[in-house]
Amino acid sequence: MIQKHLLELQAFVANMYRVDLVTADGSFDCQENPDEQEALVASLHYCEVTAALLLLSPGGSFVLKMFTHYEHSSVCLLYLLNCCFRNVNVFKPATSKAGNSEVGTISENLELFEKMSPEQRLRLDRIRDYVAQEYLRRFEVRFLPRSRWISRNTVSPACISVSAGRPLGQKKQTGSFNERRLLQTMSWSVQVPRPLWVLSSFASTFVLMPQ
């Protein structure tokens, strides 16, 4: 997500009296890895929600196409929507196939800062600035000159390309969501002799089986 593009969208609708509805149904082609679709589109959904909050007028509504809600990114996004809108509902579209995991998240009546007094807004801004400064201090975040970069190559934003794998900043996970939940219920002594990964070689493929 590039701030310039968001500001250009805001300038594009500046001459409109109101923006009462924003819809977002973006996705990627995840046919080769359908189990990871929710994680792959997490960055895109975040960008869509950010753009909607920037464009919508007070009292506006937002319709977002999502998929399963197992990953933490989806749960956090739903929490954000509940904080900004009066009503948030998740529906299965009537025209959507039964075997499809897509759902429509409908957020109605945008309420951001209308009920906050100037004193409350000022207090919120101070808390936000303090949290940012505390994060920089605690984790010693400093500007890194280009001469000290390990890699000089430009990294594309995660929401633009997923050809390199999972979006940036997310941990690599093995197996589907149900398999990971099953592993959480097992002890380490049971998990170790039951690996889920597959070892491939040039000559043949070896699958590690349970002992």
N, C-alpha and C positions, 0 to 999 in steps of 0.2 A: 504494500500500500504506500503510495507516494502522496505526500501532502499537497503537492501542486495539483494533482488530478482532483482531489477532493475540493480544493478551493475553486477550481475551474467549474466543477459541478454546481457549487454554491452560487457562483457568478452567473451561470447559465439560467438558473431559476430565480434570480434576483428580481426580474421584472414581473414575476407572477405574483398575484395577490396572495395566494395561499398554496401550500402543497399538502393536500389532505391524505394522499395515499402513495406509498412506495412499495413496489413489489421486487423481489429478488429470487430468481430460480436458477442461479448459476451452479455449475458442477463440472467435474472432470470425467474423462473416460476411464473408468475403473474396472472394466470388464476383466482385465488380467489379474486383478487383485481386489475382488469385491469385498472381502473381509475387512479391508483397510479403508473403505470408502469414507467412513465417518471421520477418520483421522486425517485423510488426505485433503478433505474439503474444509477442515477446521479453520485454516487461515483465510480462506475465501469467505466463509460465513462471517468471520470477525470483520473483514473489510466491508461486507455488505451492511452489517448492522451499524458500523461507524458512519458509513455514508448516509444511511437512512436517518440516524439521529441528527446529522448535520443538516439535512434537507427538509425534514418534516416540520410543519407548523404545529403550534400547540393544539392538542386535541386530535392530531392526525393518527393514521393507522399504518401498520407495516405488516406485510405478508412475506414470510421467508420460507423457502423450501429447504427442509432439513431431511435427515435420514434417521438412523437409530440414535438413541440418547444414552449410550453406554459410557462414552469417553468423558473424561473430566472437562474437556473443552466445551462440549455441548451443554453439560450441566451448568457450567459457569456462564455460558452465553444466555441460557434461559433465566438464570438469576439476574443477569444484567437487564434483560428485557422486562422482568417483573419489577425491577427498581425504577424503570423509566416509563412504563405504561400502566394504566389502571387495570386493564384486563389482558391476560395472555392465555390463549387456548391453543391446543395442538389437535389438529383434525387430520383424518385420512381422506384425501380427495376422492370423490365418487368416481372420477374418471381414471384413477390410478389403479394399476393391476394389483391384485391381491398379494402376489408374491413379491411386489416391489416394496422396499423399505422406506420410500419417500413419504413424508408427511408435511403438512402445511402448518407453520407456526404463525398464528394470527395475533398481533399485538394491537390493541385498540386504546385510543385516548391517551396520547403522549402527554406526560406531565414531568417536566424536568425541574425547572427552578421557579415556576410560577408562584408556588406557595411559600417560597423562602423570602424572608426579609433581607434587606441589604446587609444587616449585621450578620445574619446566618450565612449569606454568601461570602462575606469577608472572612468569617471564621473557617468556612470550608476551604477557601483558597489558601489560608495560612496553614491549615493541616496538610493540604496537598503539597505545598512547598516544603514543609518540614519533613514529610515522609520521603520526598525526593532527595533532599539534602542528607537525610540520615542514611538512605540507601547508598549514596555515593561515598559517604564517610565510612560506613561499616564495612563495605566490600572494596574500599580503596579503588574506586573506578576513576581512571584518569584518561586524559586524551593521549592516544598513541600516535606518534608521528608516522607518516607513511614510510620513512626510511627504516623503521623498526618492524614493519609488517613481515610476517612469515611468508604469506602468499600475496603476490601482487595482482592476482586474477580477480576480476569482479564477480561477485556472487549474485545471481539473480534472486529476486524476492521469492519466497516460498509460495506465495499466492499466484505467481505467474507460471511457474513451471514445476511439475512434479515428476519429470522424467528421471531425475537423479534419485528418487526414492521418497521417503517421508518428508514432510515440511520441516524446515529448519527449526531447531529448538525443541523438537519432540523426540522422546527416547525411542530407540528401536525396540520393538516388542515382537515376540515370537508367538505364532499361533493366533487363533481367533479369540474373541472376547470370552466365549464360554470355556475355551481351553485354559485361558489365563485364570479365570475364576476357579476352575477345578484345581489348578496347581496351587492356588492360595490355600486351599483346604488340606493340602497334603503336607506332610512333614518333609524336612530336607532329606531324610534317609530314604524316603519314597521317591522324591523328585529326582535325585541324582542318577539312579539306575534307569530312569525313564526319560531320556532326552527326546525332544520333539523335532530337533533339526535333522536335516538330511545332508549327508556327505556325498558329494559328487566328484567323480574323477573323469579323466579323458576316456578311459576304457569302459567303465561301467559305473553304475550308481549303487551305493550301499545305503540301505536304510537301517538305522539303529533300532532294534526291536527290544521290547521289555525283557528283562531277564526272568 
